[in-house]
Amino acid sequence: MTSRSAEAGGSRPLPRAAGWDASLAFRADPYRYIARQCAALGSDVFETRLLLVPTLCMSGARAAELFYDEARFCRAGAAPRALQATLFGCGGVQGLDDAAHRHRKALFLRITAAERAERLLHGVRREWEAALHDWTQAGSLSLFDAVQPVLTRAVCDWAGVPVPEPQLRQRSDQLAALFDGAAGSPARHLGARWSRKRAEAWLAGLIEAARSRRTRLPNGSAAQVIAEHREPNGELLPARIAAVELLNVLRPTVAVSVYIAFVAHALQAHPQWKPVLAEDAESADALAFVQEVRRHYPFFPAVAARVREDFEWQGHAFVRGRRALFDLYGSNHDARLWNEPDRFAPQRWQQRRPTPWDLVPQGGADAARQHRCPGEDIALRLMLLAAQMLTRRLRYEAHAQSAQIDMRRLPALPWRGFLME
């Protein structure tokens, strides 16, 4: 199979994975499929079909720099429809490019600025402390499930989104479904689609009520900032798109429950780190521990883009419009970048700082200018808080099966979300 640019310029066609369509192979091993194929083919990029769509798969730091080159790749129309209908929504910042993306991204950088993030952290701590009594009365619980209402209450209060107490579990389940059901079984995926519709309707109603002065949003809150945001043409965001962007603040915060479950798993698997984090959960050692959790554990397998224009890279032809997936988990386990990549080793961070291209659990490049997640520092600090709570404020025992991690699940999780007593 040769591309138009290969025929025109004499460049080599891309290596191709065996088989006509790799959908089943990818679904069977979503976090490791791309890296393993790259290793087998001896290439940072290869071509295959996923759900019958020709797709480029890319892995490693060099591929990351290429993937985030805005002259060569764009995001418009890149995300599969199934993810737009669940995880991302339509019209949000993830699908924008160039000046439109930078203008919308500035909105999120303002919302996640350090002083605002500090208030969110205080809120999460307060809600977690309040939940401890109920947790101890429950006897046993799934940490992944139990921490979601904590995060939901805190982020909604911080964002200026009112949630009456009787609705807390409902709203928490809606937000969790957006990331926990998006790539799940058909039933879970349909549930995620329904949750997306209900959540967008809920928040669009709030935006419209604020704009018509039927309700008042807290000054400086994320809800108010998004409701009043104007596009480069001077117009307000349509209420539905404003709801999508408000969900892009709420949903990722609740999704940190995945990382919190992995913090607990790492503490259980490496108990020598418990006294280190209990002594000072904000020390350099604690930061090294949670950075290694982010590198070592699976969060999301890949991110998508499209080839903007025909070009050639390393002698290979890239064809305009082709969908591309950049491998997050495999890049974080690339033996060319990481010594003993499959070993959990926080000490590696004592003499190393992450670059925009090597530690990429939530995407690569620069958060201010490109498509890297602007809430990455918030996720890091929520994980540090979780380590503090788990080592200082709770005494518990993990179920033996919680040592298992289901790598076929999306997102991957310890058994039952880390069952603890």
N, C-alpha and C positions, 0 to 999 in steps of 0.2 A: 504494500500500500504506500503510495507516494503522494505528497501534498502538492498543491499548486506551486509553492515556492521551491520545493525540491526539484520539480520538473524545470522551473525557470532558471534557477541559480545553480543547479548541480549539487545542492546540499544533500546530506544523507537523511533518509526517513528516520523517524524516531523508532527506538526499540519498541517491540510490541509484546505484551503479555500473552501467554498461551491461551487458546480458547477464543470463541467469538464474542462472548459476553462474560464479564467477571462479577456480575451482581451477586451470585450465590457465594463465590469465594470471598468477596469483600464482606458480605453480611456474616459469614462464618467467623471472620477474624478482623473486625473493622479497624482495630487500632494498629495491627501489625502487618496488614496485607500490603500496603504500599511500600514500606521499607524492605520487606522481604522480597518483593518483586524487583525493586531497584537493585538489591544485592545480587539477586540471581542473574539479572541482565547486565550488571556492571555499569549502571547508568543512574544519574540523579533524576532522570525523567523517563517515562515510558508512556505508551498509548494503550488504551483498552476501551471497552464499552462498559458503561454502568447504566442499568435500566435502559439498555439499547442505545444510549446516547454516547457518541465518541467522546472520550474524556482523556485528558492528560493528567498523569499523576506525578507529583514532584516531591522530593524529600532531601533534607540536608540544608546546611547554611548557605551554600552557593545557590541552591534552588530558592531559598527564602529571599535572598537579595533580588533574584530575577522576578519572582512572583509578586513582590511588592514594588516593582518598577512600574510607575503609573503610565509611562510612555508605552508600555508593552502589554499591560493587563488592566482590565476594568472590572467593576463589580456589578454594573447594571445588567440585570437578567441572569446573573450567574447562579444564584441560589436555586436549588430545585424547588418546584412549586410546593412540594410536600412540606419543606421547611419554611417557606414563606407563609404558608397557611397555619403554621404552628409556632415555630421557634422565633422567627423574625417579624412576621407581619409584612404587609405591603406598604411601600412608600417610606420606609424608615431609612436611617442613616447608613445602614449596611449596604444598601443598593445604590448609593450615590457615588459620583466620581467628580474629580477635579474641583472647580471653585464651589460647586453646589455642596460637595462633601465637606470641604474645609469650612464653609459657612455653618453648616449644620453641626459639624464636629465641635466647633467653638462653643456651641450651646452646651454640649456634654462636658467639655473641659471646665466651663464655668460652674456647672452643677456639681462636679466632682472635685472642685478645688479643695486644697488641704484643710482650710478652716471649716468648710461644710462637711467634709469627710469626718473630721473630728467629732462633730455633733452626731453623726450617724453612729460612730463607734460607741459613744456614750449611751445612745439609745439602745443599741444591741446589748451592751453590758447590763443595762437596767432591766431589760426584758428577760435576759437569761437568768439573772439573779431571781427575778420574780417567778420564773418557771421551775426553779430547783425544788421547791416544796412539792409541787404536783409530780415532778419526775420521781422523787423518792417514794411518794405514795403509790406510784404506778407499779413499782417492783421491777419490771423489765420493760424495755422500750427499744425501738429502733432510733438510733441517734439521728440518722438522716431524716426520718419523718418528724421526730420530736423538735428538731431545731428549726424546721420550716416556719411554724407559726411565730416563733421568736423573731426570726428575721423579717417575716411579713409585717408583724406589728411595728417593729422598729423602723423599717424602711418606709412604710406608709405614713407613720407619724412624722418622720423626718421630711418626707416628700410633700406633705400637706394633703394627703389623701385620707379622708375620714373612713374608718372601718369600725362600725358598731361591733361590740364584743360578740353578739350572736352570729355575726357574719365572718368572724376571723378565720375559722377553719375553712369555710367555703372559699374565701378569697385566697387563702394560703394554698389550698388544693388547686385552684385555678392557675395561680402563678407557677406552681411546681409542675403542673401538667404540660406547660409550654415547652419545658426542656426535658422533662422526664418521660413524656409520652410521644414526643415528636418522631422519634425513630424506633418506637417500640412495635408491639404486635399491632395488627389491624385495629383491634378494639381500643388499645391505648392511643393509637394515632388518631382515631376518630374522636376519642375523648379530648385529645389535645386540640383538635380543630374546634370542637364545641367550646372548650375553655377559652380559646383565642377570641371567638365571636362574642362570648359573654363578657370577657374582660375588656375588650375594646369598646363594647356598648356602655359598660359601666363607666369607664374613664372618659369616653367622648361625652357622655351626659354630664360628668363633672366639669369638663372644659367648657361646654356650652352654658352651663349654669353660671360659671364664673364670668364668662364674657357678657352674659345678659344681666349680670349683677344680682342674680337670684341666690348666689352663695359667694362667700368671700374666702379666697385662698390665702394661707399665711404668707406674709410678705417675704420674698426671697426664697420661698420653697421651690422645689423642683417643679411641682404642678403649676405654680404661678409663672415661673420662668418660661416653661414650655407653652402655657396658654397665651403668653404675651409675645412669644418669639415671632419675628417677622422674617420672611424669606428675602433674598436679594431684591426681589421686585417690590418689596414693601408690604406684601400681603401676609396676613396671619396664616399659620398652617391650618388646613381643613381639620375640623374637630377629630375626625377618625385618624388622620395621620398624627395629630398631636397625641392621641391616645396610644398609638403605636410607639411613639418616642417616650411617653411616660412609662409604658411597659418596658422599654429598653433601659429604664432606670430600676424599676422594681424587680423584674424577672432575673437579671444577672445577680442581684443581691441575694435573692432566695436560692439561686443556683450554687452559691458558695456552700450550701449544705452538702454538696458532693465532696468538696475539698475538706469540709469539717469531718465527714465520715472517714476520709483518708488520713487526716491528722490523727484521729483516734486509732486507726489501723496501724499507722507507723509507730505510735507510742506503745501499742501492744506488742508489735513485732520486734521493737528495739527498746526494751524497758530501761536500758542504761541511760536513755535520754530523758526519762521522766524527772529525776532529781535536777537535771540541768535546767529544764524548762520551769520546774516548780520554783527554783531559786530566783530566776529572773526571766520572765517570759518576753522581755523586750530587749534582751542582750543580743550581741552579735551571734552567739551560739544558737539562740532561739530563731533568729532570722535565717541562719544557715539551715536549720532544721526544716522550716516551712518552705524555703526555696527548694530544698531537695524533695519535699513532698510534691511541689508543683512540677518539678522535672520528672520525678520517678513514676508518679501515679498517672493513670489515664483520666483525662477530663473530657475533651472532645477530640475526635480522631483527625478531622481535617477541616479546612476552610476552602471556599470556592471563589473562582474568578473566571473571566473570559479573556481570551487573547484579543487585544485591541486591534492590532494590525499584523500582517504577515511579517515575520522576522526570522533571523537565524541565530542560533545560540549553540556554541560548542559543535558547530558543523551540522546541527539538526534544524529542520524547518518547522516553524510554528505557524499555524494557519489561523487567520482572522476568524473570530467567532467561536473557536473551539473552547469548550469548558475545561477548566483546570482545577485540580484539587491539590492543595499543599498539605503535606503530611505533618501534623503537629506532634503526635506521640512518637512516631518514628524518628523525627528530627531531634527530639529530646533524648533519644536513645542511640544516637549515631556514634559508633565507635571511633569515628574520625574526630569527633568533638569531645567525647567523654571517655575517660579512662574507666574501664569496667562499667559500662553504661547500665547494666541490669542490676548493679549492686546499689542499695540504698546507703549513701555515704555523705551525710551533711558536711563532713569536714572538707569536702571539695570546695565549698563556698567560702572557706576561711581565707583562701588566697586567690579567689577568682570573683570577678564581677560579671554579671550577665551582660551580653551584648544584644542588640536588636535582632540578631540572626541566630543565636544559639539556644537561648532559653525562650521557647515560643509556646507555652501551654495555652495561651489565649490569643495567639497570633504573634506575628513579628513586626518589624519596622518601628516607626516612631508614632507614639500615640497622638501627638499634637498635629501631625501633618498627614499621616497615613491611616490605615485601617486597624491598627492595633487597639485593643480595648482600653478606653480611658479610665475604666474602673479597676485596673489591675492592682494598683496600690491599695485600694479599699479591700479587695479580696485578700491580699497579703496580710493586711492588718486584722481582718476578721479571723483569719487562720491563726494569727498570733494570740488573739483573744481566746479562741477555742482551746489552744494549747494551755493557756493559763487556767481556764475554767476546768479543763479535764485533769490538770495536775494539782491544782490548789483547792478547788471548791467542790470536787466530787470524789467520792470513793465508790468504785464500781468494779465489777468483773465482766469481762467480755465473754460471750458465748464462744465455745471452741470453734464453731463453724464460721465465726466472723473473720477468721484468718483467711478464708477463701475470698477471692475476687472474681466476679463473673465478667470476663473480658469480652463476652459476646453481647452483653447488655449495653445499651446506649441510653444514658451514660453508664459506664462501668461502675460497680459498687461492691463493697464488701457484702457478704451474705446478709440478706435482710436489712441492708443499710447500716450495718454494725449494730448487732443486737447486744445490749448490755443490761446488767442487773445491778 
